[in-house]
């Protein structure tokens, strides 16, 4: 969405992510991470996704943010998340696309029923969905449902992928891993560099509002394009030696675009079109 619609909805969502709420979540995350690592030490092995990233984020997103009961996490949401993750692939197969669409339909049906039960007082209070329902005079039914799906999807997938990509990047660069291990104060810079070097967000899709000429090709109004940012992200004028992974690089670790420098370095690579 563009302003003013985007501004209106973003303002509502920000109420669920105040500094005090984030500090409380940070403390909860530390306890959960310690728990998963302790269990891994007992087992003697750790699958970074299935043993840490997935259970951590499904718990945080469903339990602490959206208020979804635990019995629904694995029964419904685990297969949906796996199908949804494939929709981000630029070379997605027709079967994966169909499964992704079915996952979105499943989420829509689930959240529609959840919203109705929240209105009737059958569900827990003080969560993001309850907060959005309280703003029904400022949100349409479609906006309410879409943002429930959006918050679940981005709150889960991007962070799980970041944890996996981050560990892989550090293992592939053992000197950087050693540097971080010896001096944990580099952690914020390391996360920013991981996001720049191999971001979990590989592209941004947009609908074209007017015909555009690009590289001797016409992108027509109503078509969709993906601005793809293949790793590593980096304009050499801004990031010296952008192909080098260096956690000492001076970046802004709080950039809301995931250091995505997507606006600076993304390119239509190639143009993927889909009639809306």
C-alpha positions in Angstrom: 0.0 0.0 0.0 1.0 3.6 -0.5 0.3 6.5 1.9 -2.1 7.5 3.4 -3.5 3.9 3.7 -0.1 2.5 4.6 0.5 5.2 7.1 -2.8 4.6 8.8 -2.3 0.8 9.2 1.4 1.1 10.2 0.4 3.5 13.0 -2.0 1.0 14.4 0.5 -1.9 14.2 3.2 0.1 15.9 1.1 0.1 19.1 1.8 -3.6 19.5 5.6 -3.1 19.2 6.3 -0.4 21.8 9.7 -0.2 23.5 8.3 -1.7 26.7 6.7 -4.6 24.9 9.9 -5.3 23.0 12.0 -5.3 26.2 9.6 -7.8 27.7 9.8 -10.0 24.6 13.6 -9.7 24.7 13.8 -11.2 28.1 11.4 -14.0 27.1 13.5 -14.7 24.0 16.7 -15.1 26.1 15.0 -17.7 28.3 13.7 -19.6 25.3 17.1 -19.6 23.5 18.8 -20.8 26.7 16.2 -23.6 26.9 16.8 -24.8 23.4 20.5 -24.6 23.7 20.5 -26.6 27.0 18.4 -29.3 25.3 20.9 -29.4 22.4 23.8 -29.8 24.8 22.0 -32.7 26.4 21.5 -34.3 23.0 24.9 -33.5 21.8 23.7 -32.1 18.5 21.7 -29.2 17.2 19.7 -28.7 14.0 19.8 -24.9 13.8 16.4 -24.6 12.1 14.3 -27.4 13.6 16.0 -27.3 17.0 16.2 -23.6 17.6 15.0 -21.1 14.9 11.6 -22.7 14.1 10.4 -23.6 17.7 11.7 -20.2 19.0 9.8 -18.1 16.4 6.6 -20.2 16.2 6.4 -19.8 20.0 7.2 -16.1 20.0 4.9 -15.2 17.0 1.9 -17.4 17.8 2.0 -17.3 21.6 3.4 -13.9 22.6 2.4 -11.7 19.6 -0.8 -13.2 18.1 -2.1 -15.2 21.1 -2.7 -18.5 19.2 -3.0 -21.6 21.4 -0.2 -24.0 21.4 -2.2 -27.0 20.2 -2.7 -25.2 16.8 1.0 -24.4 16.3 2.2 -27.8 14.9 -1.2 -29.1 13.7 -2.0 -26.2 11.4 0.9 -23.8 11.2 4.0 -26.0 10.6 2.8 -27.3 7.2 1.5 -23.8 6.2 4.9 -22.2 7.0 6.8 -24.7 4.9 4.5 -24.1 2.0 4.6 -20.4 2.4 8.3 -20.2 2.4 8.4 -21.6 -1.1 6.4 -18.7 -2.5 9.5 -16.4 -2.1 11.5 -18.5 -4.6 12.0 -16.8 -8.0 12.1 -20.2 -9.7 9.0 -21.5 -7.9 7.4 -24.6 -9.5 3.6 -24.7 -10.3 3.1 -27.3 -7.6 4.9 -25.2 -4.9 2.9 -22.2 -6.0 -0.4 -24.1 -5.6 0.7 -25.3 -2.2 1.6 -21.8 -1.2 -1.8 -20.5 -2.3 -3.5 -23.3 -0.3 -1.5 -22.3 2.8 -2.7 -18.7 2.4 -6.3 -19.9 2.1 -5.8 -22.0 5.2 -4.4 -19.1 7.1 -7.3 -16.9 5.9 -9.9 -19.4 7.1 -8.2 -19.9 10.4 -7.8 -16.2 11.2 -11.4 -15.4 10.0 -12.7 -17.9 12.6 -10.2 -16.6 15.2 -11.3 -13.0 14.7 -15.0 -14.1 15.2 -14.1 -16.0 18.4 -12.2 -13.0 19.7 -15.2 -10.7 19.1 -17.3 -13.2 21.0 -14.9 -13.2 23.9 -13.8 -16.8 23.5 -10.1 -16.1 23.0 -7.3 -14.6 25.1 -7.0 -10.8 25.3 -4.0 -8.5 25.1 -2.5 -9.7 21.8 -2.0 -8.1 18.4 -5.2 -9.5 16.9 -7.3 -8.3 19.9 -5.6 -4.9 19.5 -6.5 -4.7 15.8 -10.1 -5.8 16.4 -10.4 -3.0 18.9 -9.7 -0.6 15.9 -12.4 -2.1 13.7 -13.8 1.4 13.0 -10.4 2.2 11.4 -9.8 -1.2 9.6 -11.9 -2.9 7.0 -12.6 -6.6 7.3 -10.2 -7.2 4.5 -7.4 -5.1 6.1 -7.9 -6.9 9.4 -7.6 -10.3 7.9 -4.7 -9.4 5.6 -2.6 -8.0 8.4 -3.2 -11.0 10.6 -1.8 -13.2 7.8 1.0 -10.7 7.1 2.1 -10.5 10.7 2.3 -14.2 11.0 4.1 -14.7 7.8 6.8 -12.0 8.1 7.2 -12.5 11.8 8.1 -16.1 11.3 9.9 -16.6 8.0 12.3 -13.7 7.9 13.7 -14.3 11.4 14.0 -18.1 11.0 15.8 -17.6 7.7 18.1 -14.9 9.3 19.1 -17.3 12.0 19.9 -20.0 9.4 21.7 -17.7 7.0 23.6 -16.1 9.9 25.0 -19.4 11.2 25.9 -20.5 7.7 27.7 -17.3 6.9 29.7 -17.5 10.1 30.6 -21.1 9.5 31.7 -20.3 6.0 33.9 -17.6 7.4 35.6 -19.1 10.4 37.8 -16.1 11.1 34.7 -13.9 11.5 33.1 -16.5 13.7 36.3 -16.5 15.9 36.2 -12.7 16.1 32.6 -12.7 17.2 33.2 -15.5 19.7 36.1 -13.7 21.2 34.3 -10.3 21.3 30.5 -10.6 21.5 30.2 -6.8 21.4 30.3 -7.2 17.6 26.9 -8.9 17.6 24.9 -6.0 16.3 27.4 -5.2 13.6 27.5 -9.0 12.7 23.7 -9.1 12.3 23.7 -6.0 10.1 26.5 -7.5 8.0 24.6 -10.8 7.7 21.5 -9.0 6.5 23.6 -7.1 3.9 25.7 -10.1 2.8 22.9 -12.6 2.3 19.6 -11.1 3.3 16.6 -13.4 4.1 14.6 -11.0 2.0 15.7 -11.6 -1.6 13.3 -9.3 -3.4 10.3 -7.0 -3.2 7.3 -7.2 -5.4 5.4 -4.2 -6.6 2.3 -3.6 -8.9 3.0 -1.1 -11.7 0.6 1.9 -11.7 1.6 3.1 -15.1 3.4 1.8 -18.2 7.1 1.9 -17.8 9.9 1.4 -20.3 12.8 -0.6 -18.9 15.7 -2.2 -20.7 13.9 -2.0 -24.1 10.9 -3.7 -22.6 7.5 -2.3 -21.6 6.1 -3.2 -18.2 2.4 -2.5 -18.4 0.1 -1.0 -15.8 -1.4 -3.7 -13.6 1.5 -6.1 -14.0 3.7 -7.1 -11.0 7.4 -7.0 -10.9 10.0 -8.3 -8.4 12.9 -6.1 -7.6 15.4 -8.8 -6.8 18.5 -8.2 -4.7 20.8 -11.2 -5.2 23.4 -11.5 -2.5 25.7 -10.0 -1.6 23.8 -6.7 -1.4 26.1 -3.7 -1.9 26.9 -0.7 -3.9 30.7 -0.6 -4.1 30.6 3.2 -3.7 28.9 2.7 -0.3 30.3 -0.8 0.7 34.0 -1.3 -0.1 34.5 -4.8 -1.3 30.8 -5.8 -1.1 31.6 -9.5 -1.7 33.6 -9.6 1.5 31.9 -10.8 4.7 33.2 -8.6 7.5 31.4 -8.2 10.8 33.5 -5.1 11.6 31.9 -3.2 8.7 30.3 0.1 9.9 26.6 -0.4 9.2 23.4 0.7 10.8 22.1 -2.3 12.7 18.7 -0.8 13.3 17.9 -0.1 9.6 14.2 -1.1 9.1 15.0 -2.2 5.6 17.1 -5.1 6.8 20.1 -3.2 5.6 18.4 -4.1 2.5 20.1 -1.4 0.8 17.5 -2.9 -1.6 16.6 0.7 -2.6 20.3 1.3 -3.4 21.3 -1.8 -5.1 18.3 -3.8 -6.2 17.6 -4.3 -9.8 15.0 -5.9 -11.9 16.9 -9.2 -12.2 15.1 -10.4 -14.3 11.7 -8.9 -14.6 9.2 -11.5 -13.4 5.7 -10.5 -14.6 2.3 -11.6 -13.5 -1.0 -10.1 -14.6 -2.8 -8.9 -11.5 
